[in-house]
Amino acid sequence: MRVQNCWRECARYLTKLTQPISAKPSHARKESDQHKVGASTKHKLVDKFGRVHNYLRISLTEKCNLRCQYCMPAEGVPLSERRDLLTADETVYLARLFVTRLGVNKIRLTGGEPLLQPKLPQIIEQLNGLRDLGLSSIGMTSNGVALHSKLALLHRNGLDKLNLSLDTLVEEKYTFITRRRGFKQVWKTIDEAIKLQMFPLKINCVVMRGLNEDEVLNFVELTRNYPIDVRFIEYMPFAGNKWSSAKLVPMSESLQLICQHFQNISRLKNEKTDTAKTFKVDNFCGSFGFISSMTNHFCSGCNRLRLTADGNLKVCLFDTNEVSLRDVIREQTTHVEDRLQQVVERAVKGKFFSHGGKSSHESVGKSSAENRSMILIGG
């Protein structure tokens, strides 16, 4: 869709912002539609709103080599005992179960920083062996600091999608945001990913007022010559990250700024399950988009589940309710896969429509202390 008048596009999103986050779908599904959903999604993970969950995000570690301000406090967070974490074999076992019995066809590896899992190459290689059983995509989200020298190997082993975190284009500011050094190493990883043609290569940028909102235009300019997809992420509340609504930069504000500066912007087509609303400046190599979890959510198309490093299933990023799959593996002596399937299906059926049942982003913020920090959930 051509955005000849960007103000009109912004106004459409601003209208949505006046509506509270709904804990229910905007309209009830007809009984006949419910029957159709059930019939067409047999053996898949379908919640009570008819959403099919085919995307599993697996956290491989709680450790990270950065201390990003929007993720955790400067001193870090208490980590689980090693015995409480999933082993590499348990992780692959659960991934196989989700693919072969529960309809998952897309897996993303997260952390912490997944590069700190010493068996990462072997895990990817074993996941790659699930492609004949239904797995179509193996992705990873990384901060990129230690990745450039290992990316070729991981790519050969089966990694085909990559998201990198980069919240600023200024090296000194990078050190301030992450409380560590590593800016040049991230760019080495970006260059290596482009050389390996790992497209679409996505750059995740968390936008925070007073910190990096002045760089939005520079990130869009980056897509002129780089074949990357920059994704601006609204600042979200988690335990220990000192979130406040004053630091939140809404998508509408950033989009309005971009439309004032760049001409001939096109809205790209997105699938219902996509988290980002994507745009492109004509004749630029790359694109840009927004993950507007707080002000213009995409919950109606949610297809995602999360498996934490300590083996808990989390059906929604903002839901504090979790169920342990690790305990089922270690304590169940017979019919383990049947029991795991029952536990997962029950958890998915109990999933709220949006934001763990919270009615507004303010209420999400107030309840963040009850949730995990982002590093313990998995990015």
Contacts in CASP RR format, 6 or more apart in sequence:
PFRMAT RR
TARGET T0000
AUTHOR 0000-0000-0000
METHOD contacts of the structure
MODEL  1
MRVQNCWRECARYLTKLTQPISAKPSHARKESDQHKVGASTKHKLVDKFG
RVHNYLRISLTEKCNLRCQYCMPAEGVPLSERRDLLTADETVYLARLFVT
RLGVNKIRLTGGEPLLQPKLPQIIEQLNGLRDLGLSSIGMTSNGVALHSK
LALLHRNGLDKLNLSLDTLVEEKYTFITRRRGFKQVWKTIDEAIKLQMFP
LKINCVVMRGLNEDEVLNFVELTRNYPIDVRFIEYMPFAGNKWSSAKLVP
MSESLQLICQHFQNISRLKNEKTDTAKTFKVDNFCGSFGFISSMTNHFCS
GCNRLRLTADGNLKVCLFDTNEVSLRDVIREQTTHVEDRLQQVVERAVKG
KFFSHGGKSSHESVGKSSAENRSMILIGG
1 266 0 8 1.000
1 267 0 8 1.000
2 264 0 8 1.000
2 266 0 8 1.000
2 267 0 8 1.000
3 9 0 8 1.000
3 259 0 8 1.000
3 265 0 8 1.000
3 266 0 8 1.000
3 267 0 8 1.000
3 279 0 8 1.000
6 255 0 8 1.000
6 256 0 8 1.000
6 258 0 8 1.000
6 259 0 8 1.000
6 260 0 8 1.000
6 265 0 8 1.000
7 256 0 8 1.000
7 259 0 8 1.000
9 255 0 8 1.000
9 259 0 8 1.000
9 267 0 8 1.000
10 252 0 8 1.000
10 255 0 8 1.000
10 256 0 8 1.000
10 259 0 8 1.000
13 251 0 8 1.000
13 252 0 8 1.000
13 255 0 8 1.000
13 296 0 8 1.000
14 252 0 8 1.000
16 296 0 8 1.000
17 250 0 8 1.000
17 252 0 8 1.000
17 295 0 8 1.000
17 296 0 8 1.000
20 359 0 8 1.000
20 360 0 8 1.000
21 297 0 8 1.000
21 354 0 8 1.000
21 355 0 8 1.000
21 358 0 8 1.000
21 359 0 8 1.000
21 360 0 8 1.000
21 361 0 8 1.000
21 364 0 8 1.000
22 353 0 8 1.000
22 354 0 8 1.000
22 359 0 8 1.000
23 352 0 8 1.000
23 353 0 8 1.000
23 354 0 8 1.000
23 355 0 8 1.000
23 356 0 8 1.000
23 357 0 8 1.000
23 358 0 8 1.000
23 359 0 8 1.000
24 353 0 8 1.000
25 49 0 8 1.000
25 300 0 8 1.000
25 353 0 8 1.000
26 300 0 8 1.000
29 37 0 8 1.000
29 49 0 8 1.000
29 50 0 8 1.000
34 50 0 8 1.000
37 46 0 8 1.000
37 50 0 8 1.000
38 46 0 8 1.000
38 50 0 8 1.000
41 50 0 8 1.000
41 52 0 8 1.000
43 101 0 8 1.000
43 102 0 8 1.000
43 103 0 8 1.000
44 52 0 8 1.000
44 53 0 8 1.000
44 54 0 8 1.000
44 102 0 8 1.000
44 103 0 8 1.000
45 52 0 8 1.000
45 53 0 8 1.000
45 54 0 8 1.000
45 102 0 8 1.000
45 103 0 8 1.000
45 104 0 8 1.000
45 305 0 8 1.000
45 344 0 8 1.000
45 345 0 8 1.000
45 348 0 8 1.000
46 52 0 8 1.000
46 53 0 8 1.000
46 348 0 8 1.000
47 53 0 8 1.000
47 315 0 8 1.000
47 348 0 8 1.000
47 349 0 8 1.000
47 350 0 8 1.000
47 351 0 8 1.000
48 349 0 8 1.000
48 350 0 8 1.000
48 351 0 8 1.000
49 300 0 8 1.000
49 351 0 8 1.000
49 353 0 8 1.000
51 300 0 8 1.000
51 301 0 8 1.000
51 302 0 8 1.000
51 303 0 8 1.000
51 351 0 8 1.000
52 303 0 8 1.000
53 104 0 8 1.000
53 302 0 8 1.000
53 303 0 8 1.000
53 304 0 8 1.000
53 305 0 8 1.000
53 315 0 8 1.000
53 348 0 8 1.000
54 103 0 8 1.000
54 104 0 8 1.000
54 105 0 8 1.000
54 106 0 8 1.000
54 303 0 8 1.000
55 104 0 8 1.000
55 106 0 8 1.000
55 107 0 8 1.000
55 108 0 8 1.000
55 273 0 8 1.000
55 303 0 8 1.000
55 304 0 8 1.000
55 305 0 8 1.000
56 95 0 8 1.000
56 98 0 8 1.000
56 104 0 8 1.000
56 106 0 8 1.000
56 107 0 8 1.000
56 108 0 8 1.000
56 304 0 8 1.000
56 305 0 8 1.000
56 306 0 8 1.000
56 307 0 8 1.000
57 107 0 8 1.000
57 108 0 8 1.000
57 110 0 8 1.000
57 304 0 8 1.000
57 305 0 8 1.000
57 306 0 8 1.000
57 307 0 8 1.000
57 378 0 8 1.000
57 379 0 8 1.000
58 91 0 8 1.000
58 94 0 8 1.000
58 95 0 8 1.000
58 107 0 8 1.000
58 108 0 8 1.000
58 109 0 8 1.000
58 110 0 8 1.000
58 306 0 8 1.000
58 307 0 8 1.000
59 110 0 8 1.000
59 111 0 8 1.000
59 112 0 8 1.000
59 306 0 8 1.000
59 307 0 8 1.000
59 308 0 8 1.000
59 309 0 8 1.000
59 377 0 8 1.000
59 378 0 8 1.000
59 379 0 8 1.000
60 91 0 8 1.000
60 109 0 8 1.000
60 110 0 8 1.000
60 111 0 8 1.000
60 112 0 8 1.000
60 114 0 8 1.000
60 117 0 8 1.000
60 120 0 8 1.000
60 123 0 8 1.000
60 309 0 8 1.000
61 85 0 8 1.000
61 111 0 8 1.000
61 112 0 8 1.000
61 113 0 8 1.000
61 114 0 8 1.000
61 116 0 8 1.000
61 117 0 8 1.000
61 309 0 8 1.000
62 77 0 8 1.000
62 79 0 8 1.000
62 80 0 8 1.000
62 85 0 8 1.000
62 111 0 8 1.000
62 112 0 8 1.000
62 309 0 8 1.000
62 310 0 8 1.000
62 375 0 8 1.000
62 376 0 8 1.000
63 79 0 8 1.000
63 112 0 8 1.000
63 113 0 8 1.000
63 116 0 8 1.000
64 71 0 8 1.000
64 72 0 8 1.000
64 111 0 8 1.000
64 112 0 8 1.000
64 113 0 8 1.000
64 116 0 8 1.000
64 143 0 8 1.000
64 375 0 8 1.000
65 113 0 8 1.000
65 115 0 8 1.000
65 116 0 8 1.000
65 143 0 8 1.000
65 145 0 8 1.000
65 146 0 8 1.000
65 180 0 8 1.000
66 113 0 8 1.000
66 143 0 8 1.000
66 145 0 8 1.000
66 178 0 8 1.000
66 179 0 8 1.000
66 180 0 8 1.000
67 73 0 8 1.000
67 74 0 8 1.000
67 76 0 8 1.000
67 178 0 8 1.000
67 179 0 8 1.000
67 180 0 8 1.000
68 143 0 8 1.000
68 165 0 8 1.000
68 167 0 8 1.000
68 177 0 8 1.000
68 178 0 8 1.000
68 179 0 8 1.000
68 206 0 8 1.000
69 177 0 8 1.000
69 178 0 8 1.000
69 179 0 8 1.000
69 208 0 8 1.000
69 211 0 8 1.000
69 241 0 8 1.000
69 242 0 8 1.000
70 167 0 8 1.000
70 177 0 8 1.000
70 206 0 8 1.000
70 208 0 8 1.000
70 235 0 8 1.000
70 236 0 8 1.000
70 241 0 8 1.000
70 243 0 8 1.000
70 374 0 8 1.000
71 238 0 8 1.000
71 241 0 8 1.000
71 373 0 8 1.000
71 374 0 8 1.000
71 375 0 8 1.000
72 240 0 8 1.000
72 241 0 8 1.000
72 373 0 8 1.000
72 374 0 8 1.000
72 375 0 8 1.000
73 240 0 8 1.000
73 241 0 8 1.000
73 242 0 8 1.000
74 179 0 8 1.000
76 375 0 8 1.000
77 239 0 8 1.000
77 240 0 8 1.000
77 373 0 8 1.000
77 375 0 8 1.000
77 376 0 8 1.000
80 309 0 8 1.000
80 310 0 8 1.000
80 376 0 8 1.000
84 310 0 8 1.000
84 326 0 8 1.000
85 309 0 8 1.000
85 310 0 8 1.000
85 311 0 8 1.000
86 94 0 8 1.000
86 307 0 8 1.000
86 309 0 8 1.000
86 310 0 8 1.000
86 311 0 8 1.000
86 326 0 8 1.000
88 117 0 8 1.000
88 119 0 8 1.000
88 122 0 8 1.000
88 123 0 8 1.000
90 311 0 8 1.000
90 326 0 8 1.000
90 329 0 8 1.000
91 123 0 8 1.000
91 307 0 8 1.000
92 123 0 8 1.000
92 126 0 8 1.000
92 127 0 8 1.000
93 329 0 8 1.000
94 307 0 8 1.000
94 311 0 8 1.000
94 325 0 8 1.000
94 329 0 8 1.000
94 340 0 8 1.000
95 104 0 8 1.000
95 107 0 8 1.000
95 127 0 8 1.000
95 130 0 8 1.000
96 130 0 8 1.000
96 133 0 8 1.000
97 337 0 8 1.000
97 340 0 8 1.000
97 341 0 8 1.000
98 104 0 8 1.000
98 107 0 8 1.000
98 305 0 8 1.000
98 344 0 8 1.000
99 105 0 8 1.000
99 107 0 8 1.000
99 130 0 8 1.000
99 133 0 8 1.000
99 134 0 8 1.000
99 135 0 8 1.000
100 130 0 8 1.000
100 133 0 8 1.000
100 134 0 8 1.000
101 337 0 8 1.000
101 341 0 8 1.000
102 341 0 8 1.000
102 344 0 8 1.000
102 345 0 8 1.000
103 134 0 8 1.000
104 135 0 8 1.000
104 305 0 8 1.000
105 134 0 8 1.000
105 135 0 8 1.000
105 136 0 8 1.000
105 137 0 8 1.000
106 135 0 8 1.000
106 136 0 8 1.000
106 137 0 8 1.000
107 127 0 8 1.000
107 135 0 8 1.000
107 137 0 8 1.000
107 138 0 8 1.000
107 139 0 8 1.000
108 138 0 8 1.000
108 139 0 8 1.000
108 140 0 8 1.000
108 141 0 8 1.000
108 161 0 8 1.000
108 163 0 8 1.000
109 120 0 8 1.000
109 123 0 8 1.000
109 124 0 8 1.000
109 138 0 8 1.000
109 139 0 8 1.000
109 140 0 8 1.000
109 141 0 8 1.000
110 140 0 8 1.000
110 141 0 8 1.000
110 378 0 8 1.000
110 379 0 8 1.000
111 141 0 8 1.000
111 309 0 8 1.000
111 375 0 8 1.000
111 378 0 8 1.000
111 379 0 8 1.000
112 309 0 8 1.000
112 375 0 8 1.000
112 378 0 8 1.000
112 379 0 8 1.000
113 142 0 8 1.000
113 143 0 8 1.000
113 145 0 8 1.000
113 146 0 8 1.000
114 120 0 8 1.000
114 140 0 8 1.000
114 141 0 8 1.000
114 142 0 8 1.000
115 142 0 8 1.000
115 144 0 8 1.000
115 145 0 8 1.000
115 146 0 8 1.000
115 147 0 8 1.000
115 150 0 8 1.000
116 146 0 8 1.000
117 123 0 8 1.000
120 150 0 8 1.000
120 154 0 8 1.000
121 150 0 8 1.000
121 153 0 8 1.000
121 154 0 8 1.000
121 157 0 8 1.000
124 138 0 8 1.000
124 140 0 8 1.000
124 154 0 8 1.000
124 157 0 8 1.000
124 158 0 8 1.000
124 159 0 8 1.000
125 157 0 8 1.000
125 158 0 8 1.000
127 135 0 8 1.000
127 138 0 8 1.000
127 158 0 8 1.000
128 138 0 8 1.000
128 157 0 8 1.000
128 158 0 8 1.000
129 135 0 8 1.000
137 160 0 8 1.000
137 161 0 8 1.000
138 158 0 8 1.000
138 159 0 8 1.000
138 160 0 8 1.000
138 161 0 8 1.000
139 159 0 8 1.000
139 160 0 8 1.000
139 161 0 8 1.000
139 162 0 8 1.000
139 163 0 8 1.000
140 154 0 8 1.000
140 159 0 8 1.000
140 161 0 8 1.000
140 162 0 8 1.000
140 163 0 8 1.000
141 163 0 8 1.000
141 164 0 8 1.000
141 165 0 8 1.000
141 204 0 8 1.000
141 379 0 8 1.000
142 162 0 8 1.000
142 163 0 8 1.000
142 164 0 8 1.000
142 165 0 8 1.000
142 189 0 8 1.000
143 164 0 8 1.000
143 165 0 8 1.000
143 178 0 8 1.000
143 186 0 8 1.000
144 164 0 8 1.000
144 165 0 8 1.000
144 185 0 8 1.000
144 186 0 8 1.000
144 189 0 8 1.000
145 180 0 8 1.000
145 182 0 8 1.000
145 185 0 8 1.000
145 186 0 8 1.000
145 189 0 8 1.000
146 185 0 8 1.000
147 164 0 8 1.000
147 189 0 8 1.000
147 192 0 8 1.000
148 185 0 8 1.000
148 188 0 8 1.000
148 189 0 8 1.000
148 191 0 8 1.000
148 192 0 8 1.000
151 159 0 8 1.000
151 162 0 8 1.000
151 189 0 8 1.000
151 192 0 8 1.000
151 193 0 8 1.000
151 196 0 8 1.000
151 198 0 8 1.000
152 192 0 8 1.000
152 196 0 8 1.000
155 196 0 8 1.000
155 198 0 8 1.000
159 198 0 8 1.000
160 198 0 8 1.000
161 198 0 8 1.000
161 200 0 8 1.000
162 193 0 8 1.000
162 198 0 8 1.000
162 201 0 8 1.000
162 202 0 8 1.000
163 202 0 8 1.000
163 203 0 8 1.000
163 204 0 8 1.000
163 231 0 8 1.000
164 186 0 8 1.000
164 189 0 8 1.000
164 190 0 8 1.000
164 193 0 8 1.000
164 201 0 8 1.000
164 202 0 8 1.000
164 203 0 8 1.000
164 204 0 8 1.000
165 203 0 8 1.000
165 204 0 8 1.000
165 205 0 8 1.000
165 206 0 8 1.000
166 174 0 8 1.000
166 186 0 8 1.000
166 190 0 8 1.000
166 203 0 8 1.000
166 204 0 8 1.000
166 205 0 8 1.000
167 174 0 8 1.000
167 177 0 8 1.000
167 178 0 8 1.000
167 205 0 8 1.000
167 206 0 8 1.000
167 208 0 8 1.000
167 212 0 8 1.000
168 174 0 8 1.000
168 177 0 8 1.000
168 205 0 8 1.000
168 212 0 8 1.000
168 215 0 8 1.000
169 215 0 8 1.000
169 218 0 8 1.000
169 219 0 8 1.000
169 222 0 8 1.000
170 215 0 8 1.000
171 183 0 8 1.000
171 184 0 8 1.000
173 211 0 8 1.000
173 212 0 8 1.000
174 182 0 8 1.000
174 183 0 8 1.000
174 186 0 8 1.000
175 181 0 8 1.000
175 182 0 8 1.000
175 183 0 8 1.000
177 211 0 8 1.000
177 212 0 8 1.000
190 201 0 8 1.000
190 203 0 8 1.000
190 226 0 8 1.000
190 228 0 8 1.000
193 201 0 8 1.000
194 201 0 8 1.000
194 226 0 8 1.000
194 227 0 8 1.000
194 228 0 8 1.000
199 227 0 8 1.000
200 227 0 8 1.000
200 228 0 8 1.000
200 229 0 8 1.000
201 227 0 8 1.000
201 228 0 8 1.000
201 229 0 8 1.000
202 228 0 8 1.000
202 229 0 8 1.000
202 230 0 8 1.000
202 231 0 8 1.000
203 219 0 8 1.000
203 222 0 8 1.000
203 228 0 8 1.000
203 229 0 8 1.000
203 230 0 8 1.000
203 231 0 8 1.000
204 231 0 8 1.000
204 233 0 8 1.000
204 291 0 8 1.000
205 212 0 8 1.000
205 215 0 8 1.000
205 219 0 8 1.000
205 230 0 8 1.000
205 231 0 8 1.000
205 232 0 8 1.000
205 233 0 8 1.000
206 233 0 8 1.000
206 234 0 8 1.000
206 235 0 8 1.000
207 213 0 8 1.000
207 216 0 8 1.000
207 232 0 8 1.000
207 233 0 8 1.000
207 234 0 8 1.000
207 235 0 8 1.000
207 249 0 8 1.000
207 254 0 8 1.000
208 235 0 8 1.000
208 247 0 8 1.000
208 249 0 8 1.000
209 246 0 8 1.000
209 247 0 8 1.000
209 248 0 8 1.000
209 249 0 8 1.000
210 247 0 8 1.000
211 247 0 8 1.000
213 249 0 8 1.000
213 254 0 8 1.000
216 232 0 8 1.000
216 254 0 8 1.000
216 257 0 8 1.000
216 258 0 8 1.000
217 257 0 8 1.000
217 258 0 8 1.000
217 261 0 8 1.000
217 262 0 8 1.000
219 230 0 8 1.000
219 232 0 8 1.000
219 288 0 8 1.000
220 230 0 8 1.000
220 258 0 8 1.000
220 261 0 8 1.000
220 262 0 8 1.000
220 281 0 8 1.000
220 288 0 8 1.000
222 228 0 8 1.000
222 230 0 8 1.000
223 229 0 8 1.000
223 230 0 8 1.000
223 280 0 8 1.000
223 281 0 8 1.000
223 284 0 8 1.000
223 285 0 8 1.000
223 286 0 8 1.000
223 287 0 8 1.000
223 288 0 8 1.000
224 281 0 8 1.000
224 284 0 8 1.000
224 285 0 8 1.000
224 286 0 8 1.000
225 285 0 8 1.000
226 285 0 8 1.000
226 286 0 8 1.000
227 285 0 8 1.000
227 286 0 8 1.000
228 285 0 8 1.000
228 286 0 8 1.000
229 276 0 8 1.000
229 278 0 8 1.000
229 286 0 8 1.000
229 287 0 8 1.000
229 288 0 8 1.000
229 289 0 8 1.000
230 286 0 8 1.000
230 287 0 8 1.000
230 288 0 8 1.000
230 289 0 8 1.000
231 276 0 8 1.000
231 288 0 8 1.000
231 289 0 8 1.000
231 290 0 8 1.000
231 291 0 8 1.000
232 251 0 8 1.000
232 254 0 8 1.000
232 288 0 8 1.000
232 289 0 8 1.000
232 290 0 8 1.000
232 291 0 8 1.000
233 290 0 8 1.000
233 291 0 8 1.000
233 293 0 8 1.000
234 248 0 8 1.000
234 249 0 8 1.000
234 250 0 8 1.000
234 251 0 8 1.000
234 290 0 8 1.000
234 291 0 8 1.000
234 292 0 8 1.000
234 293 0 8 1.000
234 294 0 8 1.000
234 295 0 8 1.000
235 243 0 8 1.000
235 247 0 8 1.000
235 248 0 8 1.000
235 249 0 8 1.000
235 294 0 8 1.000
236 243 0 8 1.000
236 293 0 8 1.000
236 294 0 8 1.000
236 317 0 8 1.000
236 364 0 8 1.000
236 374 0 8 1.000
237 243 0 8 1.000
237 364 0 8 1.000
237 365 0 8 1.000
237 368 0 8 1.000
238 368 0 8 1.000
238 371 0 8 1.000
238 372 0 8 1.000
238 373 0 8 1.000
238 374 0 8 1.000
238 377 0 8 1.000
239 368 0 8 1.000
239 369 0 8 1.000
239 370 0 8 1.000
239 371 0 8 1.000
239 372 0 8 1.000
239 373 0 8 1.000
240 368 0 8 1.000
240 369 0 8 1.000
240 373 0 8 1.000
241 368 0 8 1.000
241 373 0 8 1.000
241 374 0 8 1.000
243 365 0 8 1.000
243 368 0 8 1.000
245 361 0 8 1.000
245 362 0 8 1.000
245 365 0 8 1.000
248 294 0 8 1.000
248 295 0 8 1.000
248 361 0 8 1.000
250 292 0 8 1.000
250 294 0 8 1.000
250 295 0 8 1.000
250 296 0 8 1.000
251 277 0 8 1.000
251 290 0 8 1.000
251 292 0 8 1.000
251 295 0 8 1.000
251 296 0 8 1.000
252 295 0 8 1.000
252 296 0 8 1.000
254 290 0 8 1.000
255 279 0 8 1.000
255 290 0 8 1.000
258 265 0 8 1.000
258 279 0 8 1.000
258 288 0 8 1.000
259 265 0 8 1.000
262 281 0 8 1.000
263 281 0 8 1.000
264 281 0 8 1.000
264 282 0 8 1.000
264 283 0 8 1.000
265 279 0 8 1.000
265 280 0 8 1.000
265 281 0 8 1.000
265 282 0 8 1.000
266 279 0 8 1.000
266 280 0 8 1.000
266 281 0 8 1.000
266 282 0 8 1.000
267 277 0 8 1.000
267 278 0 8 1.000
267 279 0 8 1.000
268 278 0 8 1.000
268 279 0 8 1.000
268 280 0 8 1.000
268 287 0 8 1.000
270 276 0 8 1.000
270 277 0 8 1.000
270 278 0 8 1.000
272 300 0 8 1.000
272 301 0 8 1.000
273 301 0 8 1.000
273 302 0 8 1.000
273 303 0 8 1.000
274 298 0 8 1.000
275 291 0 8 1.000
275 293 0 8 1.000
275 298 0 8 1.000
276 289 0 8 1.000
276 290 0 8 1.000
276 291 0 8 1.000
277 289 0 8 1.000
277 290 0 8 1.000
277 292 0 8 1.000
277 296 0 8 1.000
277 298 0 8 1.000
278 287 0 8 1.000
278 288 0 8 1.000
278 289 0 8 1.000
279 287 0 8 1.000
279 288 0 8 1.000
279 289 0 8 1.000
280 286 0 8 1.000
280 287 0 8 1.000
280 288 0 8 1.000
281 288 0 8 1.000
290 296 0 8 1.000
292 298 0 8 1.000
293 317 0 8 1.000
294 361 0 8 1.000
294 364 0 8 1.000
295 361 0 8 1.000
297 354 0 8 1.000
297 355 0 8 1.000
299 353 0 8 1.000
299 354 0 8 1.000
299 355 0 8 1.000
300 353 0 8 1.000
302 316 0 8 1.000
305 313 0 8 1.000
305 314 0 8 1.000
305 315 0 8 1.000
305 344 0 8 1.000
305 348 0 8 1.000
306 313 0 8 1.000
306 314 0 8 1.000
306 315 0 8 1.000
306 317 0 8 1.000
306 377 0 8 1.000
306 378 0 8 1.000
307 313 0 8 1.000
307 314 0 8 1.000
307 325 0 8 1.000
308 314 0 8 1.000
308 322 0 8 1.000
308 372 0 8 1.000
308 376 0 8 1.000
308 377 0 8 1.000
308 378 0 8 1.000
309 376 0 8 1.000
309 378 0 8 1.000
310 324 0 8 1.000
310 326 0 8 1.000
311 324 0 8 1.000
311 325 0 8 1.000
311 326 0 8 1.000
312 322 0 8 1.000
312 323 0 8 1.000
312 324 0 8 1.000
312 325 0 8 1.000
312 326 0 8 1.000
313 322 0 8 1.000
313 323 0 8 1.000
313 324 0 8 1.000
313 325 0 8 1.000
313 343 0 8 1.000
313 344 0 8 1.000
313 347 0 8 1.000
314 322 0 8 1.000
314 377 0 8 1.000
315 321 0 8 1.000
315 347 0 8 1.000
315 348 0 8 1.000
315 350 0 8 1.000
315 351 0 8 1.000
316 351 0 8 1.000
316 352 0 8 1.000
316 355 0 8 1.000
316 356 0 8 1.000
317 377 0 8 1.000
318 355 0 8 1.000
318 356 0 8 1.000
318 357 0 8 1.000
318 358 0 8 1.000
318 364 0 8 1.000
318 367 0 8 1.000
318 371 0 8 1.000
319 351 0 8 1.000
319 352 0 8 1.000
319 356 0 8 1.000
319 357 0 8 1.000
320 356 0 8 1.000
320 367 0 8 1.000
320 370 0 8 1.000
320 371 0 8 1.000
321 347 0 8 1.000
323 343 0 8 1.000
323 346 0 8 1.000
323 347 0 8 1.000
325 340 0 8 1.000
325 343 0 8 1.000
325 344 0 8 1.000
328 336 0 8 1.000
328 339 0 8 1.000
328 340 0 8 1.000
328 343 0 8 1.000
329 336 0 8 1.000
329 340 0 8 1.000
332 339 0 8 1.000
332 340 0 8 1.000
355 361 0 8 1.000
355 364 0 8 1.000
358 364 0 8 1.000
358 367 0 8 1.000
371 377 0 8 1.000
END
